[in-house]
Amino acid sequence: MVEGLNGRYSCALCGWVNRWDQSPAPLPSKEDDPDYDKPQPRPKL
């Protein structure tokens, strides 16, 4: 079964995916990802 989102498709059975640039929609940024953790500043030593 091939499923997709925003013109990007993948097959859960065989692992096939189309290339990221084959979709007309722009890729989301890392900040748009709800699981993205913003980097914390390094402590000064």
Secondary structure as UniProt FT lines:
FT   STRAND          2..5
FT   TURN            6..7
FT   STRAND          8..11
FT   TURN            12..14
FT   HELIX           20..22
FT   HELIX           30..32
FT   TURN            34..35
//
